[in-house]
Amino acid sequence: MSDGEPLPLLSPRRGRLAGWDHAYRVAVQRRTASGREQFILRTGNPLQPYRVTSSRPARPEQVLALVA
């Protein structure tokens, strides 16, 4: 999306699934299941503002939390 395009209207469910609380729950579940540290990243994408990964980010994404 370019800066000039309006953001699409998002459903309340998408808002919950794309929110911080959900990202944290996913990170905790993945940490429990895998035993690996999980990073919660801010992506800058309004459709997916947070991303959970077990790999240290290589792209310019901001690390918000480490679930160890």
PDB file of N, CA, C and O in Angstrom, chain B, residues numbered from 101:
ATOM      1  N   MET B 101       0.841  -1.175   0.000  1.00  0.00           N
ATOM      2  CA  MET B 101       0.000   0.000   0.000  1.00  0.00           C
ATOM      3  C   MET B 101       0.884   1.235   0.000  1.00  0.00           C
ATOM      4  O   MET B 101       1.892   1.291   0.704  1.00  0.00           O
ATOM      5  N   SER B 102       0.508   2.200  -0.776  1.00  0.00           N
ATOM      6  CA  SER B 102       1.264   3.438  -0.776  1.00  0.00           C
ATOM      7  C   SER B 102       0.691   4.376   0.277  1.00  0.00           C
ATOM      8  O   SER B 102      -0.393   4.146   0.814  1.00  0.00           O
ATOM      9  N   ASP B 103       1.434   5.427   0.557  1.00  0.00           N
ATOM     10  CA  ASP B 103       0.999   6.366   1.592  1.00  0.00           C
ATOM     11  C   ASP B 103      -0.299   7.073   1.224  1.00  0.00           C
ATOM     12  O   ASP B 103      -1.045   7.487   2.112  1.00  0.00           O
ATOM     13  N   GLY B 104      -0.583   7.217  -0.065  1.00  0.00           N
ATOM     14  CA  GLY B 104      -1.772   7.928  -0.490  1.00  0.00           C
ATOM     15  C   GLY B 104      -3.043   7.101  -0.471  1.00  0.00           C
ATOM     16  O   GLY B 104      -4.137   7.658  -0.563  1.00  0.00           O
ATOM     17  N   GLU B 105      -2.930   5.784  -0.352  1.00  0.00           N
ATOM     18  CA  GLU B 105      -4.104   4.916  -0.375  1.00  0.00           C
ATOM     19  C   GLU B 105      -4.724   4.836   1.016  1.00  0.00           C
ATOM     20  O   GLU B 105      -4.005   4.701   2.006  1.00  0.00           O
ATOM     21  N   PRO B 106      -6.053   4.918   1.102  1.00  0.00           N
ATOM     22  CA  PRO B 106      -6.683   4.753   2.419  1.00  0.00           C
ATOM     23  C   PRO B 106      -6.589   3.311   2.880  1.00  0.00           C
ATOM     24  O   PRO B 106      -6.560   2.388   2.066  1.00  0.00           O
ATOM     25  N   LEU B 107      -6.541   3.127   4.187  1.00  0.00           N
ATOM     26  CA  LEU B 107      -6.510   1.776   4.742  1.00  0.00           C
ATOM     27  C   LEU B 107      -7.874   1.129   4.592  1.00  0.00           C
ATOM     28  O   LEU B 107      -8.893   1.797   4.771  1.00  0.00           O
ATOM     29  N   PRO B 108      -7.916  -0.149   4.270  1.00  0.00           N
ATOM     30  CA  PRO B 108      -9.204  -0.830   4.182  1.00  0.00           C
ATOM     31  C   PRO B 108      -9.820  -0.939   5.573  1.00  0.00           C
ATOM     32  O   PRO B 108      -9.107  -0.997   6.575  1.00  0.00           O
ATOM     33  N   LEU B 109     -11.146  -0.967   5.625  1.00  0.00           N
ATOM     34  CA  LEU B 109     -11.819  -1.168   6.904  1.00  0.00           C
ATOM     35  C   LEU B 109     -11.602  -2.605   7.338  1.00  0.00           C
ATOM     36  O   LEU B 109     -11.826  -3.541   6.570  1.00  0.00           O
ATOM     37  N   LEU B 110     -11.170  -2.766   8.559  1.00  0.00           N
ATOM     38  CA  LEU B 110     -10.871  -4.091   9.062  1.00  0.00           C
ATOM     39  C   LEU B 110     -11.983  -4.556   9.994  1.00  0.00           C
ATOM     40  O   LEU B 110     -12.591  -3.757  10.706  1.00  0.00           O
ATOM     41  N   SER B 111     -12.233  -5.835   9.976  1.00  0.00           N
ATOM     42  CA  SER B 111     -13.252  -6.398  10.855  1.00  0.00           C
ATOM     43  C   SER B 111     -12.735  -6.393  12.292  1.00  0.00           C
ATOM     44  O   SER B 111     -11.523  -6.389  12.505  1.00  0.00           O
ATOM     45  N   PRO B 112     -13.630  -6.394  13.282  1.00  0.00           N
ATOM     46  CA  PRO B 112     -13.201  -6.468  14.676  1.00  0.00           C
ATOM     47  C   PRO B 112     -12.381  -7.735  14.947  1.00  0.00           C
ATOM     48  O   PRO B 112     -11.444  -7.711  15.744  1.00  0.00           O
ATOM     49  N   ARG B 113     -12.737  -8.837  14.282  1.00  0.00           N
ATOM     50  CA  ARG B 113     -11.987 -10.083  14.480  1.00  0.00           C
ATOM     51  C   ARG B 113     -10.550  -9.933  13.998  1.00  0.00           C
ATOM     52  O   ARG B 113      -9.622 -10.358  14.686  1.00  0.00           O
ATOM     53  N   ARG B 114     -10.353  -9.338  12.833  1.00  0.00           N
ATOM     54  CA  ARG B 114      -8.995  -9.112  12.326  1.00  0.00           C
ATOM     55  C   ARG B 114      -8.234  -8.204  13.290  1.00  0.00           C
ATOM     56  O   ARG B 114      -7.045  -8.408  13.533  1.00  0.00           O
ATOM     57  N   GLY B 115      -8.912  -7.215  13.829  1.00  0.00           N
ATOM     58  CA  GLY B 115      -8.270  -6.336  14.792  1.00  0.00           C
ATOM     59  C   GLY B 115      -7.769  -7.094  16.012  1.00  0.00           C
ATOM     60  O   GLY B 115      -6.674  -6.828  16.507  1.00  0.00           O
ATOM     61  N   ARG B 116      -8.577  -8.048  16.501  1.00  0.00           N
ATOM     62  CA  ARG B 116      -8.147  -8.860  17.648  1.00  0.00           C
ATOM     63  C   ARG B 116      -7.001  -9.788  17.267  1.00  0.00           C
ATOM     64  O   ARG B 116      -6.032  -9.919  18.015  1.00  0.00           O
ATOM     65  N   LEU B 117      -7.104 -10.429  16.114  1.00  0.00           N
ATOM     66  CA  LEU B 117      -6.077 -11.380  15.694  1.00  0.00           C
ATOM     67  C   LEU B 117      -4.755 -10.700  15.347  1.00  0.00           C
ATOM     68  O   LEU B 117      -3.692 -11.306  15.475  1.00  0.00           O
ATOM     69  N   ALA B 118      -4.818  -9.459  14.916  1.00  0.00           N
ATOM     70  CA  ALA B 118      -3.600  -8.730  14.546  1.00  0.00           C
ATOM     71  C   ALA B 118      -3.054  -7.900  15.698  1.00  0.00           C
ATOM     72  O   ALA B 118      -2.071  -7.180  15.525  1.00  0.00           O
ATOM     73  N   GLY B 119      -3.670  -7.988  16.862  1.00  0.00           N
ATOM     74  CA  GLY B 119      -3.274  -7.144  17.984  1.00  0.00           C
ATOM     75  C   GLY B 119      -2.103  -7.701  18.793  1.00  0.00           C
ATOM     76  O   GLY B 119      -1.681  -8.846  18.624  1.00  0.00           O
ATOM     77  N   TRP B 120      -1.604  -6.850  19.670  1.00  0.00           N
ATOM     78  CA  TRP B 120      -0.475  -7.187  20.532  1.00  0.00           C
ATOM     79  C   TRP B 120      -0.784  -8.385  21.427  1.00  0.00           C
ATOM     80  O   TRP B 120       0.040  -9.292  21.545  1.00  0.00           O
ATOM     81  N   ASP B 121      -1.961  -8.402  22.060  1.00  0.00           N
ATOM     82  CA  ASP B 121      -2.304  -9.491  22.981  1.00  0.00           C
ATOM     83  C   ASP B 121      -2.249 -10.848  22.285  1.00  0.00           C
ATOM     84  O   ASP B 121      -1.743 -11.820  22.846  1.00  0.00           O
ATOM     85  N   HIS B 122      -2.763 -10.908  21.085  1.00  0.00           N
ATOM     86  CA  HIS B 122      -2.751 -12.165  20.339  1.00  0.00           C
ATOM     87  C   HIS B 122      -1.319 -12.555  19.966  1.00  0.00           C
ATOM     88  O   HIS B 122      -0.953 -13.725  20.072  1.00  0.00           O
ATOM     89  N   ALA B 123      -0.516 -11.599  19.535  1.00  0.00           N
ATOM     90  CA  ALA B 123       0.874 -11.886  19.194  1.00  0.00           C
ATOM     91  C   ALA B 123       1.620 -12.436  20.408  1.00  0.00           C
ATOM     92  O   ALA B 123       2.418 -13.364  20.276  1.00  0.00           O
ATOM     93  N   TYR B 124       1.369 -11.881  21.570  1.00  0.00           N
ATOM     94  CA  TYR B 124       2.035 -12.360  22.783  1.00  0.00           C
ATOM     95  C   TYR B 124       1.593 -13.784  23.124  1.00  0.00           C
ATOM     96  O   TYR B 124       2.417 -14.626  23.479  1.00  0.00           O
ATOM     97  N   ARG B 125       0.282 -14.049  23.015  1.00  0.00           N
ATOM     98  CA  ARG B 125      -0.207 -15.406  23.290  1.00  0.00           C
ATOM     99  C   ARG B 125       0.411 -16.419  22.329  1.00  0.00           C
ATOM    100  O   ARG B 125       0.795 -17.513  22.741  1.00  0.00           O
ATOM    101  N   VAL B 126       0.506 -16.061  21.062  1.00  0.00           N
ATOM    102  CA  VAL B 126       1.115 -16.949  20.070  1.00  0.00           C
ATOM    103  C   VAL B 126       2.586 -17.191  20.415  1.00  0.00           C
ATOM    104  O   VAL B 126       3.067 -18.320  20.323  1.00  0.00           O
ATOM    105  N   ALA B 127       3.297 -16.142  20.810  1.00  0.00           N
ATOM    106  CA  ALA B 127       4.709 -16.288  21.162  1.00  0.00           C
ATOM    107  C   ALA B 127       4.889 -17.226  22.351  1.00  0.00           C
ATOM    108  O   ALA B 127       5.796 -18.058  22.351  1.00  0.00           O
ATOM    109  N   VAL B 128       4.037 -17.099  23.358  1.00  0.00           N
ATOM    110  CA  VAL B 128       4.121 -17.975  24.530  1.00  0.00           C
ATOM    111  C   VAL B 128       3.812 -19.415  24.136  1.00  0.00           C
ATOM    112  O   VAL B 128       4.504 -20.334  24.575  1.00  0.00           O
ATOM    113  N   GLN B 129       2.788 -19.626  23.317  1.00  0.00           N
ATOM    114  CA  GLN B 129       2.438 -20.978  22.870  1.00  0.00           C
ATOM    115  C   GLN B 129       3.582 -21.595  22.067  1.00  0.00           C
ATOM    116  O   GLN B 129       3.917 -22.764  22.259  1.00  0.00           O
ATOM    117  N   ARG B 130       4.179 -20.815  21.172  1.00  0.00           N
ATOM    118  CA  ARG B 130       5.284 -21.333  20.358  1.00  0.00           C
ATOM    119  C   ARG B 130       6.511 -21.617  21.213  1.00  0.00           C
ATOM    120  O   ARG B 130       7.227 -22.586  20.959  1.00  0.00           O
ATOM    121  N   ARG B 131       6.764 -20.792  22.219  1.00  0.00           N
ATOM    122  CA  ARG B 131       7.891 -21.018  23.130  1.00  0.00           C
ATOM    123  C   ARG B 131       7.686 -22.307  23.905  1.00  0.00           C
ATOM    124  O   ARG B 131       8.617 -23.097  24.060  1.00  0.00           O
ATOM    125  N   THR B 132       6.469 -22.523  24.393  1.00  0.00           N
ATOM    126  CA  THR B 132       6.155 -23.739  25.145  1.00  0.00           C
ATOM    127  C   THR B 132       6.294 -24.977  24.263  1.00  0.00           C
ATOM    128  O   THR B 132       6.843 -25.992  24.693  1.00  0.00           O
ATOM    129  N   ALA B 133       5.804 -24.893  23.048  1.00  0.00           N
ATOM    130  CA  ALA B 133       5.815 -26.051  22.144  1.00  0.00           C
ATOM    131  C   ALA B 133       7.211 -26.361  21.608  1.00  0.00           C
ATOM    132  O   ALA B 133       7.565 -27.530  21.453  1.00  0.00           O
ATOM    133  N   SER B 134       8.008 -25.332  21.324  1.00  0.00           N
ATOM    134  CA  SER B 134       9.294 -25.560  20.661  1.00  0.00           C
ATOM    135  C   SER B 134      10.491 -25.487  21.595  1.00  0.00           C
ATOM    136  O   SER B 134      11.538 -26.065  21.308  1.00  0.00           O
ATOM    137  N   GLY B 135      10.345 -24.782  22.706  1.00  0.00           N
ATOM    138  CA  GLY B 135      11.477 -24.569  23.596  1.00  0.00           C
ATOM    139  C   GLY B 135      12.430 -23.490  23.103  1.00  0.00           C
ATOM    140  O   GLY B 135      13.461 -23.246  23.730  1.00  0.00           O
ATOM    141  N   ARG B 136      12.103 -22.842  21.991  1.00  0.00           N
ATOM    142  CA  ARG B 136      12.962 -21.800  21.412  1.00  0.00           C
ATOM    143  C   ARG B 136      12.447 -20.423  21.774  1.00  0.00           C
ATOM    144  O   ARG B 136      11.240 -20.219  21.912  1.00  0.00           O
ATOM    145  N   GLU B 137      13.370 -19.469  21.931  1.00  0.00           N
ATOM    146  CA  GLU B 137      12.990 -18.087  22.177  1.00  0.00           C
ATOM    147  C   GLU B 137      12.150 -17.575  21.013  1.00  0.00           C
ATOM    148  O   GLU B 137      12.361 -17.969  19.866  1.00  0.00           O
ATOM    149  N   GLN B 138      11.206 -16.703  21.310  1.00  0.00           N
ATOM    150  CA  GLN B 138      10.343 -16.124  20.287  1.00  0.00           C
ATOM    151  C   GLN B 138      10.445 -14.604  20.359  1.00  0.00           C
ATOM    152  O   GLN B 138      10.378 -14.016  21.438  1.00  0.00           O
ATOM    153  N   PHE B 139      10.608 -13.985  19.210  1.00  0.00           N
ATOM    154  CA  PHE B 139      10.664 -12.535  19.105  1.00  0.00           C
ATOM    155  C   PHE B 139       9.318 -12.021  18.623  1.00  0.00           C
ATOM    156  O   PHE B 139       8.721 -12.594  17.711  1.00  0.00           O
ATOM    157  N   ILE B 140       8.842 -10.951  19.229  1.00  0.00           N
ATOM    158  CA  ILE B 140       7.655 -10.258  18.724  1.00  0.00           C
ATOM    159  C   ILE B 140       8.165  -8.980  18.078  1.00  0.00           C
ATOM    160  O   ILE B 140       8.808  -8.152  18.724  1.00  0.00           O
ATOM    161  N   LEU B 141       7.866  -8.833  16.786  1.00  0.00           N
ATOM    162  CA  LEU B 141       8.387  -7.726  15.997  1.00  0.00           C
ATOM    163  C   LEU B 141       7.280  -6.798  15.562  1.00  0.00           C
ATOM    164  O   LEU B 141       6.151  -7.229  15.326  1.00  0.00           O
ATOM    165  N   ARG B 142       7.602  -5.525  15.454  1.00  0.00           N
ATOM    166  CA  ARG B 142       6.691  -4.551  14.826  1.00  0.00           C
ATOM    167  C   ARG B 142       7.079  -4.496  13.361  1.00  0.00           C
ATOM    168  O   ARG B 142       8.239  -4.253  13.029  1.00  0.00           O
ATOM    169  N   THR B 143       6.106  -4.723  12.478  1.00  0.00           N
ATOM    170  CA  THR B 143       6.402  -4.834  11.050  1.00  0.00           C
ATOM    171  C   THR B 143       6.255  -3.524  10.288  1.00  0.00           C
ATOM    172  O   THR B 143       6.892  -3.347   9.250  1.00  0.00           O
ATOM    173  N   GLY B 144       5.434  -2.605  10.777  1.00  0.00           N
ATOM    174  CA  GLY B 144       5.159  -1.395  10.016  1.00  0.00           C
ATOM    175  C   GLY B 144       4.038  -1.583   9.010  1.00  0.00           C
ATOM    176  O   GLY B 144       3.676  -0.643   8.303  1.00  0.00           O
ATOM    177  N   ASN B 145       3.483  -2.786   8.938  1.00  0.00           N
ATOM    178  CA  ASN B 145       2.381  -3.092   8.028  1.00  0.00           C
ATOM    179  C   ASN B 145       1.075  -3.025   8.821  1.00  0.00           C
ATOM    180  O   ASN B 145       0.901  -3.793   9.767  1.00  0.00           O
ATOM    181  N   PRO B 146       0.151  -2.128   8.461  1.00  0.00           N
ATOM    182  CA  PRO B 146      -1.082  -2.002   9.237  1.00  0.00           C
ATOM    183  C   PRO B 146      -1.975  -3.253   9.185  1.00  0.00           C
ATOM    184  O   PRO B 146      -2.806  -3.445  10.073  1.00  0.00           O
ATOM    185  N   LEU B 147      -1.820  -4.093   8.177  1.00  0.00           N
ATOM    186  CA  LEU B 147      -2.610  -5.319   8.110  1.00  0.00           C
ATOM    187  C   LEU B 147      -2.040  -6.414   8.997  1.00  0.00           C
ATOM    188  O   LEU B 147      -2.772  -7.301   9.435  1.00  0.00           O
ATOM    189  N   GLN B 148      -0.739  -6.362   9.266  1.00  0.00           N
ATOM    190  CA  GLN B 148      -0.080  -7.309  10.169  1.00  0.00           C
ATOM    191  C   GLN B 148       0.957  -6.521  10.969  1.00  0.00           C
ATOM    192  O   GLN B 148       2.149  -6.577  10.666  1.00  0.00           O
ATOM    193  N   PRO B 149       0.508  -5.792  11.985  1.00  0.00           N
ATOM    194  CA  PRO B 149       1.427  -4.908  12.707  1.00  0.00           C
ATOM    195  C   PRO B 149       2.468  -5.640  13.552  1.00  0.00           C
ATOM    196  O   PRO B 149       3.519  -5.072  13.852  1.00  0.00           O
ATOM    197  N   TYR B 150       2.201  -6.883  13.940  1.00  0.00           N
ATOM    198  CA  TYR B 150       3.130  -7.659  14.755  1.00  0.00           C
ATOM    199  C   TYR B 150       3.387  -9.001  14.089  1.00  0.00           C
ATOM    200  O   TYR B 150       2.519  -9.567  13.424  1.00  0.00           O
ATOM    201  N   ARG B 151       4.618  -9.497  14.289  1.00  0.00           N
ATOM    202  CA  ARG B 151       4.986 -10.792  13.744  1.00  0.00           C
ATOM    203  C   ARG B 151       5.772 -11.529  14.809  1.00  0.00           C
ATOM    204  O   ARG B 151       6.576 -10.928  15.523  1.00  0.00           O
ATOM    205  N   VAL B 152       5.542 -12.834  14.919  1.00  0.00           N
ATOM    206  CA  VAL B 152       6.253 -13.672  15.885  1.00  0.00           C
ATOM    207  C   VAL B 152       7.186 -14.587  15.110  1.00  0.00           C
ATOM    208  O   VAL B 152       6.787 -15.213  14.129  1.00  0.00           O
ATOM    209  N   THR B 153       8.433 -14.657  15.562  1.00  0.00           N
ATOM    210  CA  THR B 153       9.425 -15.493  14.897  1.00  0.00           C
ATOM    211  C   THR B 153      10.427 -16.016  15.920  1.00  0.00           C
ATOM    212  O   THR B 153      10.638 -15.401  16.965  1.00  0.00           O
ATOM    213  N   SER B 154      11.034 -17.146  15.616  1.00  0.00           N
ATOM    214  CA  SER B 154      12.074 -17.686  16.488  1.00  0.00           C
ATOM    215  C   SER B 154      13.462 -17.270  16.010  1.00  0.00           C
ATOM    216  O   SER B 154      14.459 -17.568  16.667  1.00  0.00           O
ATOM    217  N   SER B 155      13.530 -16.592  14.885  1.00  0.00           N
ATOM    218  CA  SER B 155      14.812 -16.133  14.337  1.00  0.00           C
ATOM    219  C   SER B 155      15.001 -14.648  14.616  1.00  0.00           C
ATOM    220  O   SER B 155      14.066 -13.856  14.494  1.00  0.00           O
ATOM    221  N   ARG B 156      16.231 -14.282  14.994  1.00  0.00           N
ATOM    222  CA  ARG B 156      16.515 -12.858  15.187  1.00  0.00           C
ATOM    223  C   ARG B 156      16.279 -12.145  13.847  1.00  0.00           C
ATOM    224  O   ARG B 156      16.741 -12.611  12.806  1.00  0.00           O
ATOM    225  N   PRO B 157      15.572 -11.035  13.878  1.00  0.00           N
ATOM    226  CA  PRO B 157      15.205 -10.379  12.616  1.00  0.00           C
ATOM    227  C   PRO B 157      16.414  -9.816  11.879  1.00  0.00           C
ATOM    228  O   PRO B 157      17.313  -9.230  12.482  1.00  0.00           O
ATOM    229  N   ALA B 158      16.414 -10.007  10.565  1.00  0.00           N
ATOM    230  CA  ALA B 158      17.470  -9.463   9.722  1.00  0.00           C
ATOM    231  C   ALA B 158      17.018  -8.163   9.065  1.00  0.00           C
ATOM    232  O   ALA B 158      17.830  -7.295   8.746  1.00  0.00           O
ATOM    233  N   ARG B 159      15.714  -8.050   8.871  1.00  0.00           N
ATOM    234  CA  ARG B 159      15.168  -6.848   8.242  1.00  0.00           C
ATOM    235  C   ARG B 159      15.013  -5.756   9.288  1.00  0.00           C
ATOM    236  O   ARG B 159      15.100  -6.031  10.485  1.00  0.00           O
ATOM    237  N   PRO B 160      14.787  -4.533   8.858  1.00  0.00           N
ATOM    238  CA  PRO B 160      14.672  -3.431   9.818  1.00  0.00           C
ATOM    239  C   PRO B 160      13.312  -3.431  10.537  1.00  0.00           C
ATOM    240  O   PRO B 160      12.512  -2.509  10.376  1.00  0.00           O
ATOM    241  N   GLU B 161      13.077  -4.454  11.312  1.00  0.00           N
ATOM    242  CA  GLU B 161      11.865  -4.544  12.111  1.00  0.00           C
ATOM    243  C   GLU B 161      12.248  -4.322  13.566  1.00  0.00           C
ATOM    244  O   GLU B 161      13.313  -4.752  14.009  1.00  0.00           O
ATOM    245  N   GLN B 162      11.387  -3.658  14.295  1.00  0.00           N
ATOM    246  CA  GLN B 162      11.673  -3.347  15.676  1.00  0.00           C
ATOM    247  C   GLN B 162      11.267  -4.509  16.574  1.00  0.00           C
ATOM    248  O   GLN B 162      10.124  -4.961  16.516  1.00  0.00           O
ATOM    249  N   VAL B 163      12.188  -4.999  17.404  1.00  0.00           N
ATOM    250  CA  VAL B 163      11.889  -6.056  18.371  1.00  0.00           C
ATOM    251  C   VAL B 163      11.158  -5.405  19.546  1.00  0.00           C
ATOM    252  O   VAL B 163      11.685  -4.497  20.189  1.00  0.00           O
ATOM    253  N   LEU B 164       9.950  -5.876  19.817  1.00  0.00           N
ATOM    254  CA  LEU B 164       9.163  -5.342  20.922  1.00  0.00           C
ATOM    255  C   LEU B 164       9.274  -6.199  22.170  1.00  0.00           C
ATOM    256  O   LEU B 164       9.200  -5.688  23.287  1.00  0.00           O
ATOM    257  N   ALA B 165       9.453  -7.504  21.986  1.00  0.00           N
ATOM    258  CA  ALA B 165       9.534  -8.403  23.136  1.00  0.00           C
ATOM    259  C   ALA B 165      10.280  -9.663  22.746  1.00  0.00           C
ATOM    260  O   ALA B 165      10.291 -10.070  21.584  1.00  0.00           O
ATOM    261  N   LEU B 166      10.900 -10.268  23.739  1.00  0.00           N
ATOM    262  CA  LEU B 166      11.542 -11.565  23.593  1.00  0.00           C
ATOM    263  C   LEU B 166      10.933 -12.473  24.632  1.00  0.00           C
ATOM    264  O   LEU B 166      11.048 -12.220  25.831  1.00  0.00           O
ATOM    265  N   VAL B 167      10.277 -13.545  24.175  1.00  0.00           N
ATOM    266  CA  VAL B 167       9.683 -14.530  25.078  1.00  0.00           C
ATOM    267  C   VAL B 167      10.705 -15.644  25.187  1.00  0.00           C
ATOM    268  O   VAL B 167      10.904 -16.427  24.258  1.00  0.00           O
ATOM    269  N   ALA B 168      11.353 -15.696  26.353  1.00  0.00           N
ATOM    270  CA  ALA B 168      12.458 -16.644  26.547  1.00  0.00           C
ATOM    271  C   ALA B 168      12.068 -17.741  27.513  1.00  0.00           C
ATOM    272  O   ALA B 168      12.872 -18.629  27.797  1.00  0.00           O
TER     273      ALA B 168
END
